[in-house]
Amino acid sequence: TMSKSYLSVRIFDVNGRMVKTLYNQDIDVGFHRFKWDGRDFDGRLLPTGVYFLNVQSGSNFNTQKMILIK
């Protein structure tokens, strides 16, 4: 059986406001891929600009800067 771990994948704008949650629950340990379509929680296309991808896996945190270009 595969083991599970908590995984949270969230996107924030430059003001620190969370604009989208791509994943937020337990998941099988291993490699996973997520795709963001540039939309917020309400389905609105967000403006071009800098956003931050925050990934929490178990007790590990990682934040990466990304640029949304339309």
N, C-alpha and C positions, 0 to 999 in steps of 0.2 A: 504494500500500500504506500501511496505517496504521502509525505507529510505536508502539512499546510502551514502557512504563515500569513500574518496580517499584511495587507498591502494597501496603501493609499497613494493615488496619483491625482494631483490637483494642479490647477493653473491659476495664477494670480496676475493681476495687472501691476503697473509700476507704482500704484498707490497702496499696494498690499491687499487689495480687495480680491477675494476668491471669485473667479468668474466661471469656473467649470470644475466639476469632479468627474474624472474619467473612470476611477475605480476606487472603492472604499469598503473592502471586506476581506475575509480570509480567501486565500487562493493556493492552489497546489504549488509547492516549491519548484522552481525551474525558470526557464526563459519565457517571457510574455511580451507581446507587442500591443501597443495601444495607439490609436489614431485620433487626432483632434481635428475637427473640421473648421476651427476658427470661430465657433459659435459659443454663446454663453448659456447659462442655465435655461433661459427662456427661448433659445433657438435663434436669437438675433446674431447676425454676423458682426463680430467685433472689428474695431478699426485697426488699420495697419499700425504697428508699434511694437514695443518691447513687452514681453510677458515672461513670467517665471514658471518653470515646471518644478514642482515639489514632489518628490517621491519619498515615502516612508515605507520601509520594509522591516517589520519587526522593530528593533530598536535603532535601525540605521536611517539617517536622513540624508537626502541629497537634493540640492537646488541648482538648476541650470537656467541660464538666460537664453531666451530664444526670441526671434523676430518674426512676427506675422506680417507677411507681405501679400497684398491682394493684387 
